[in-house]
Amino acid sequence: MTIAAPAPRVLADALVRPSTLLRALAADAALVAVGAGLVAVLAQVIVPMWPVPITGQTLGVLLVGASLGAVRGAASLALYAGLGLVGLPVMAPQTDGSHITGLALLATPSFGYVIGFVVAALVVGRLSELQWDRKVPRAIVAFVAGSAIIYAVGLPWLAAVLSTLGVAQGPALLTATLQAGILPFLLGDAVKALIAGALLPLAWAGVRAVDRAKRD
């Protein structure tokens, strides 16, 4: 079955334009896998810290969500989480270089952020489908929103783990959670949002330039 090529909704649609339904499904599966692989690679770019390390994951999540759109972006990050849960060493390494894998990940302080990745990719992907990734100011807003979602999901998980470990209780738990789970990352995440906010509009400008050249 041949399918008509609709106007691209997100960057992946502009770069990958399969001509049949079967090829479209195969392309979607490949894009989801590549997105998960990109985040896994960036997870290895790490500044070791406890309980949550600084990594390149957030940048990957923003780019994957924006490039693939809501469904494929969320599926890609769900695949990434699933790969870790089934035992593959795709998450950020520990301070000694080892990887926690399998169901043990559920007890780690940072796994809440991984769950947040899925939600963030869904939201950023949807905003990209609404063309928020075409211009720098709106793209930055979308990516800041994605980063905020990761914190919104990750911080309660971190607090629960810190409480279980006896690190802090009561009012001190809130302070410990913010100090460990958000304050060290604000500057880096702002830089990542700026980078992603510049890259996506630049990529779209390149797509438009190529399309104009093909028509001329």
Residue pairs with C-beta under 8 A, 6 or more apart in sequence:
1 20
1 21
1 22
2 19
2 20
3 18
3 19
3 20
3 21
3 24
5 17
5 19
6 13
8 14
8 17
8 207
9 69
9 128
9 129
10 66
10 67
10 68
10 69
10 125
10 128
10 129
10 133
11 66
11 67
11 128
11 133
11 200
11 203
11 204
11 207
12 31
12 67
12 68
12 69
12 72
13 69
14 204
14 207
15 207
16 27
16 31
18 24
18 26
18 27
28 72
31 68
31 72
31 76
32 68
32 72
32 75
32 76
32 79
33 76
33 79
34 76
35 60
35 64
35 67
35 68
35 72
35 73
35 76
35 77
35 79
35 80
36 76
36 77
36 79
36 80
36 83
36 90
38 60
38 63
38 64
39 57
39 60
39 61
39 64
39 76
39 77
39 80
39 90
39 117
40 80
40 83
40 90
41 60
42 55
42 56
42 57
42 59
42 60
43 55
43 56
43 57
43 60
43 90
43 91
43 92
44 55
44 92
44 93
45 55
45 56
46 53
46 54
46 55
46 56
46 92
46 93
47 53
47 54
47 55
48 93
48 94
48 95
49 184
50 95
51 109
51 110
51 158
51 161
51 162
51 180
51 181
52 109
52 110
52 113
52 154
52 158
52 180
52 181
52 184
52 185
53 92
53 95
53 110
54 184
54 185
54 188
55 92
56 192
57 92
57 113
57 117
58 147
58 150
58 185
58 188
58 189
58 192
59 192
59 195
59 196
61 77
61 117
61 120
61 121
61 124
61 146
61 150
62 120
62 124
62 143
62 146
62 147
62 192
62 193
62 196
63 196
63 199
63 200
64 73
64 76
64 77
64 121
65 73
65 74
65 77
65 120
65 121
65 122
65 123
65 124
65 125
65 128
65 146
66 73
66 124
66 125
66 127
66 128
66 133
66 139
66 142
66 143
66 196
66 200
67 73
67 128
67 200
68 76
68 121
68 125
69 125
69 126
69 128
69 129
70 121
70 122
70 123
70 125
70 126
70 129
71 122
71 125
72 125
73 121
73 122
73 124
73 125
74 118
74 119
74 121
74 122
74 125
76 121
77 114
77 117
77 118
77 120
77 121
78 118
80 90
80 114
80 117
81 114
81 115
81 117
81 118
83 90
84 90
84 91
84 101
84 102
84 105
84 114
85 101
85 102
85 103
85 105
85 106
86 102
87 101
87 102
88 101
89 99
89 101
90 99
91 99
91 100
91 101
91 105
91 110
91 114
92 110
93 99
94 100
100 108
105 111
105 114
107 161
107 164
108 161
109 157
109 158
109 161
109 162
109 180
109 181
110 154
110 158
111 157
112 153
112 154
112 155
112 156
112 157
112 158
113 150
113 153
113 154
113 157
113 158
115 153
115 154
115 157
116 149
116 150
116 151
116 152
116 153
116 154
117 150
119 149
119 150
119 153
120 146
120 147
120 149
120 150
121 146
123 145
123 146
123 149
124 142
124 143
124 145
124 146
127 133
127 138
127 142
127 145
128 142
128 200
132 138
132 139
132 141
132 142
133 139
133 142
133 200
133 201
133 204
134 200
134 201
134 204
135 201
136 197
136 198
136 201
137 197
139 196
139 197
139 198
139 200
139 201
140 193
140 194
140 197
142 197
143 192
143 193
143 196
143 197
144 190
144 193
146 193
147 189
147 192
147 193
151 181
151 182
154 181
155 177
155 178
155 181
155 182
158 177
158 180
158 181
159 173
159 174
159 177
159 181
162 168
162 173
162 176
162 177
162 180
163 169
163 173
167 173
167 176
168 175
168 176
168 177
